[in-house]
Amino acid sequence: MQQVTTEFRLRDVALTAYGPTVVSAIGHGAVLPMLALRARELGTDLGTAAFVVALLGIGQMIASLPAGALVARVGERRALVGAGVLDALAMIGGGLSGSVLWLSVAVVCSGMMWTVFLLARQQFMIEVVPNYYLARALSMLGGSHRVGLFIGPLLGALAVQTWGIRGVFWLGALMALCAAGIALVMPDPGEQVRREQAATGHLSVWSVMRAHRRTLVVLGSVVVVISASRSLRTTLLPLWAEHVHMTPAETSLVFGIAAALDMVLFYPAGWLMDHRGRRAVAVPVVLAVAVGTLLLPLTHEIVGVTAVALLMALGNGLGAGIVMTLGADASPAVGRAQFLGAWRFAGDIGVTGGPVGLSGLLAIAPLAVACVVAGVLGLLGTAWVAAWTGRVDRTRRAGPAGERAG
């Protein structure tokens, strides 16, 4: 078990801890807004273009479980370097693709590498950061991701101006290689543990999932609710903005303002988790989206939509790092990487399930009714999240027996 020590200083590992994430997220942040436009440039219809964007999440889901096994075998550093190089190749493939088929393949591969990257980052932080600082460290990891996604579109705009839409893929490839280069010089804290496990045989992902199935089902459902709420937020707001006849420029402005608020809250989020418990930040994520979706039908212009977007961003910002922190709390000392792969899979279910559920709802109901139904479901989800994260906090306060093994 990790011991609390005053000698730990986050700045000593800041570059290797957060540098690769910021750099890689810049590349993905540049490419994301252009994926649909690149698909349209290749001659697809709107529906197919939207599906190409969704393939990024599908790629993440496909890779979640294998990524856990990979990191357990090769370690965080090798996984990060390999994922960075392969992600660069996927970006180059996306830029060179002459058909939507090859673009789709590139997007799926990039999504898979992004999952390996994120899981290896989480594993690294759990290994090097003591328990008393872990929530803040993981919130800052989530914050570094947000910073990259904020900077990426700005640099992407310059790339498009210079080289066209394909330019964002060249930028993404460059950032992926830079992230791999930073990871190449980082320490590998889990090397000794892997050697010991190699001597006795690596655990399979399925055996770890079976051993911890109750935790994965119960707390995994909490992760599904939180992740679905977050994805619902980014899906509903643009639809409602279009519904009230906001221009694309106005919608982008609203999202930019909300992203700025979201981005500055990651350290307070970590402080709250370390000092007030996990429930203090898990509940606002789901509650803010639930209340916001209920309020959306009452808005009819940019001011109202902006207010709702800021409310949702406030909740989402306060929840920075909550999914990773809950995963760290629940993860076992033996088979941790495999467990975290299953944990990410639960999150990916929520990320994919939120928009899919909304699309099904919109097929049978008007947008305003869908907002109300989603809001009510969100309130129910808030109660579920509050109940189980409350149990997590009580277990952690119970003493060493309840702390994360590590």
C-alpha positions in Angstrom: 0.0 0.0 0.0 1.3 3.5 -0.8 2.3 5.5 2.2 1.5 9.2 2.7 4.7 11.2 2.4 5.4 14.9 2.5 8.3 14.3 0.1 6.0 13.8 -2.9 5.9 16.9 -5.2 3.7 16.7 -8.2 5.9 19.1 -10.1 8.6 16.5 -10.1 6.6 14.3 -12.4 4.4 17.0 -14.1 6.1 16.9 -17.5 6.0 13.1 -17.9 2.5 12.9 -16.2 0.7 15.6 -18.1 2.9 16.5 -21.1 1.9 13.6 -23.3 -1.8 14.1 -22.5 -1.8 17.8 -23.4 0.1 17.3 -26.6 -1.9 14.3 -27.8 -5.2 16.0 -26.9 -4.2 19.1 -29.0 -4.0 16.8 -32.0 -7.3 15.1 -31.3 -8.9 18.5 -30.5 -7.8 19.8 -33.9 -9.1 16.8 -35.8 -12.5 16.3 -34.0 -14.3 19.3 -35.4 -13.1 18.5 -38.9 -14.0 14.8 -39.1 -17.5 15.3 -40.4 -16.3 18.0 -42.9 -13.6 15.6 -44.2 -16.2 12.9 -44.7 -18.4 15.4 -46.5 -15.4 16.4 -48.6 -15.2 12.8 -49.7 -18.8 12.9 -50.9 -20.8 11.4 -48.1 -24.3 12.4 -46.9 -24.9 14.0 -43.5 -25.9 10.7 -41.9 -22.8 8.9 -43.0 -20.6 11.9 -41.9 -22.2 11.7 -38.5 -21.5 8.0 -38.3 -17.8 8.6 -39.2 -17.6 10.9 -36.1 -19.2 8.2 -34.0 -16.6 5.7 -35.1 -14.1 7.4 -32.9 -16.1 6.3 -29.8 -16.7 2.9 -31.2 -12.9 2.5 -31.7 -12.4 3.5 -28.0 -15.0 0.9 -26.9 -13.4 -1.9 -29.0 -10.0 -1.2 -27.5 -10.9 -0.8 -23.8 -10.5 -4.4 -22.7 -7.5 -5.3 -24.9 -5.8 -2.1 -23.8 -5.9 -3.2 -20.2 -4.2 -6.5 -21.1 -1.6 -4.7 -23.3 -0.6 -2.2 -20.6 -0.4 -5.0 -18.1 2.1 -6.8 -20.3 4.3 -4.1 -21.8 3.9 -1.3 -19.3 2.8 2.3 -19.4 5.8 3.7 -21.2 5.9 1.2 -24.1 2.1 1.4 -24.4 2.3 5.2 -24.7 5.1 5.2 -27.2 3.4 2.5 -29.4 0.0 4.2 -29.2 1.5 7.6 -30.1 3.3 6.2 -33.2 0.3 4.2 -34.4 -2.0 7.1 -33.8 0.3 9.2 -36.0 0.0 6.6 -38.7 -3.8 6.6 -38.3 -3.8 10.4 -38.6 -1.7 10.3 -41.7 -4.0 7.7 -43.1 -7.0 9.9 -42.5 -5.4 12.8 -44.3 -4.4 10.7 -47.3 -7.7 8.7 -47.5 -9.4 9.0 -50.8 -12.6 7.3 -49.7 -14.9 7.3 -46.7 -14.1 3.7 -46.1 -10.4 4.3 -45.5 -11.2 7.5 -43.5 -13.5 5.3 -41.3 -10.7 2.8 -40.8 -8.3 5.6 -39.7 -10.9 7.0 -37.3 -11.5 3.6 -35.6 -7.7 3.0 -35.3 -7.2 6.5 -33.8 -10.0 5.9 -31.3 -8.4 2.6 -30.3 -5.0 4.2 -29.8 -6.6 7.0 -27.8 -8.0 4.5 -25.4 -4.6 2.8 -24.9 -3.1 6.2 -24.3 -5.7 7.3 -21.7 -5.6 4.0 -19.8 -1.7 4.0 -19.7 -1.8 7.6 -18.4 -4.2 6.6 -15.6 -2.2 3.5 -14.7 1.0 5.7 -14.5 -0.6 8.2 -12.2 -1.9 5.5 -9.8 1.6 4.1 -9.6 3.5 7.3 -8.9 1.0 9.4 -6.8 0.3 8.7 -3.2 -3.3 8.2 -2.1 -3.8 11.5 -0.3 -3.1 13.4 -3.5 -4.5 11.0 -6.1 -7.8 12.8 -6.8 -6.1 16.1 -7.4 -3.5 14.4 -9.6 -6.2 12.6 -11.7 -8.4 15.7 -11.9 -5.4 17.6 -13.3 -4.9 14.7 -15.8 -8.5 15.3 -16.8 -7.8 19.0 -16.9 -4.8 18.6 -19.1 -7.0 16.7 -21.5 -9.4 19.6 -21.5 -6.6 22.1 -22.1 -5.5 20.1 -25.1 -9.0 19.9 -26.6 -9.4 23.7 -26.1 -6.1 24.6 -27.8 -6.5 22.0 -30.6 -9.3 23.7 -32.5 -7.4 27.0 -32.4 -4.3 25.5 -34.0 -6.5 23.4 -36.2 -8.0 26.6 -37.7 -4.5 27.7 -38.6 -3.7 24.4 -40.2 -6.9 24.5 -42.3 -6.2 28.0 -43.4 -2.8 26.8 -44.6 -3.3 23.3 -45.9 -7.0 22.8 -46.1 -9.0 20.3 -44.0 -6.3 17.7 -44.5 -4.0 20.0 -42.5 -5.5 19.0 -39.2 -4.6 15.4 -39.8 -0.9 16.4 -40.4 -1.1 18.5 -37.1 -2.6 15.5 -35.3 0.1 13.2 -36.6 2.8 15.6 -35.4 1.2 15.9 -32.0 0.9 12.2 -31.6 4.6 11.7 -32.4 5.6 14.5 -30.0 3.5 12.8 -27.2 5.3 9.5 -28.0 8.6 11.3 -27.7 7.8 12.7 -24.3 6.6 9.3 -23.1 9.9 7.8 -24.3 11.8 9.6 -21.6 9.3 9.0 -18.8 10.0 6.5 -15.9 8.3 3.1 -15.9 7.3 2.6 -12.2 5.4 -0.7 -12.8 8.3 -2.6 -14.3 9.2 -4.6 -11.2 5.5 -5.6 -10.6 5.3 -6.8 -14.3 8.4 -9.0 -13.8 6.9 -10.6 -10.8 3.6 -11.2 -12.6 5.4 -12.6 -15.6 7.0 -15.2 -13.4 3.6 -16.4 -12.1 1.7 -15.8 -15.4 -0.3 -12.7 -16.4 -3.9 -12.6 -15.4 -6.4 -12.5 -18.2 -8.9 -9.6 -18.5 -11.8 -12.0 -18.1 -10.4 -13.5 -14.9 -10.0 -10.1 -13.4 -13.5 -9.1 -14.4 -14.9 -12.3 -12.9 -13.1 -11.7 -9.6 -14.4 -8.1 -9.4 -17.7 -8.5 -11.2 -19.8 -7.0 -8.4 -17.7 -3.8 -8.3 -17.7 -3.5 -12.0 -21.5 -4.0 -12.3 -22.4 -1.7 -9.4 -19.8 1.1 -9.6 -19.5 0.5 -13.3 -23.2 1.5 -13.6 -22.3 4.8 -11.8 -19.7 5.4 -14.5 -22.2 4.6 -17.2 -24.6 7.2 -15.8 -21.8 9.9 -15.5 -20.4 9.2 -18.9 -23.9 9.2 -20.6 -24.7 12.5 -18.9 -21.5 14.1 -20.3 -22.2 12.8 -23.8 -25.8 13.9 -23.7 -24.7 17.4 -22.8 -22.5 17.7 -26.0 -25.3 16.2 -28.1 -28.4 18.1 -26.9 -27.0 21.6 -26.7 -26.1 21.9 -30.4 -29.5 20.4 -31.4 -31.4 22.9 -29.2 -29.2 25.8 -30.5 -30.2 24.9 -34.0 -33.9 24.5 -32.9 -34.0 28.1 -31.6 -32.3 29.3 -34.9 -28.9 30.2 -33.5 -26.2 30.5 -36.1 -23.2 28.1 -36.2 -21.0 31.0 -35.1 -23.2 31.7 -32.1 -23.3 28.0 -31.2 -19.5 27.8 -31.4 -19.2 30.9 -29.2 -21.5 29.3 -26.6 -19.4 26.2 -26.5 -16.2 28.1 -26.3 -17.5 30.1 -23.2 -18.7 26.9 -21.6 -15.4 25.1 -22.4 -13.4 27.9 -20.7 -15.4 27.5 -17.5 -15.1 23.7 -17.7 -11.4 24.0 -18.1 -10.6 26.1 -15.1 -12.4 23.9 -12.5 -10.3 20.8 -12.6 -8.1 21.7 -9.6 -11.0 22.7 -7.4 -12.6 19.4 -8.4 -9.6 17.4 -7.3 -9.4 19.3 -4.0 -13.0 18.6 -3.3 -12.6 14.9 -4.0 -9.6 14.7 -1.7 -11.1 16.7 1.1 -14.9 16.2 0.8 -15.2 12.9 -0.9 -16.1 11.5 -4.3 -19.8 12.2 -4.0 -19.2 16.0 -3.7 -18.2 16.1 -7.4 -19.9 13.0 -8.9 -23.4 14.3 -8.1 -23.0 17.8 -9.7 -22.0 16.2 -13.1 -25.3 14.3 -13.5 -27.5 16.8 -11.6 -26.3 19.8 -13.7 -27.1 18.0 -17.0 -30.4 16.8 -15.7 -31.5 20.3 -14.6 -30.0 21.8 -17.7 -32.0 19.5 -20.0 -35.2 20.3 -18.1 -34.5 24.0 -18.5 -33.6 23.9 -22.2 -37.2 23.9 -23.5 -37.7 27.2 -21.6 -34.9 29.0 -23.6 -35.5 30.7 -26.9 -32.4 32.8 -27.6 -28.6 32.8 -27.2 -28.7 34.2 -23.6 -30.8 31.4 -22.2 -28.9 28.7 -24.1 -25.6 30.2 -22.8 -26.9 30.1 -19.2 -27.8 26.4 -19.5 -24.5 25.6 -21.2 -22.7 27.3 -18.3 -24.7 25.4 -15.7 -23.8 22.1 -17.4 -20.2 23.2 -17.8 -20.0 24.0 -14.1 -21.2 20.5 -13.2 -18.9 18.8 -15.7 -15.9 20.9 -14.6 -16.4 20.0 -11.0 -16.4 16.4 -12.1 -13.0 16.5 -13.8 -11.2 13.2 -13.1 -14.1 11.6 -11.2 -14.3 8.5 -13.4 -10.6 7.9 -13.2 -10.5 8.5 -9.5 -13.4 6.1 -8.8 -11.5 3.6 -10.9 -8.4 4.1 -8.9 -10.3 3.7 -5.7 -11.8 0.4 -6.8 -8.8 -1.0 -8.7 -7.0 -4.0 -7.2 -3.2 -4.2 -6.7 -3.0 -7.4 -8.8 -4.6 -7.1 -12.2 -5.0 -3.3 -12.0 -4.4 -2.6 -15.7 -6.9 -5.3 -16.7 -9.4 -3.9 -14.2 -9.0 -0.4 -15.5 -9.6 -1.6 -19.1 -13.0 -3.0 -18.0 -13.6 0.3 -16.1 -13.0 2.3 -19.3 -15.3 -0.1 -21.2 -18.1 0.9 -18.8 -17.4 4.6 -19.4 -17.4 4.0 -23.2 -20.8 2.3 -22.9 -22.1 5.5 -21.4 -20.4 7.7 -23.9 -21.9 5.8 -26.8 -25.2 5.0 -25.1 -26.1 8.5 -24.3 -26.3 9.8 -27.9 -27.8 6.5 -29.1 -30.6 6.6 -26.5 -31.2 10.2 -27.4 -31.5 9.4 -31.1 -34.0 6.7 -30.3 -36.0 9.1 -28.2 -36.0 11.7 -31.0 -37.3 9.1 -33.4 -40.6 9.0 -31.5 -40.8 12.4 -29.7 -40.2 16.1 -30.4 -36.9 17.6 -29.1 -38.6 19.5 -26.2 -40.2 16.3 -25.0 -36.9 14.4 -25.4 -35.3 17.1 -23.2 -37.9 16.6 -20.4 -37.6 12.8 -20.6 -33.8 12.9 -20.5 -34.0 15.4 -17.6 -36.2 13.1 -15.5 -34.0 10.1 -16.2 -31.0 12.3 -15.2 -32.6 13.1 -11.9 -33.1 9.4 -11.3 -29.5 8.8 -12.3 -28.4 11.5 -9.8 -30.0 9.6 -7.0 -28.2 6.4 -8.1 -24.8 8.1 -8.3 -25.3 9.8 -4.9 -26.1 6.6 -3.2 -23.2 4.5 -4.5 -20.5 7.3 -4.4 -21.7 7.9 -0.8 -20.8 4.3 -0.1 -17.4 4.7 -1.7 -16.7 7.7 0.6 -17.8 5.8 3.7 -15.6 2.9 2.8 -12.6 5.2 2.3 -13.2 6.9 5.6 -13.4 3.5 7.4 -9.6 3.2 7.4 -6.9 1.2 5.7 -9.1 -1.7 5.0 -11.2 0.5 2.7 -8.4 2.2 0.9 -7.2 1.4 -2.5 -4.5 -1.2 -2.5 -1.5 0.0 -4.4 
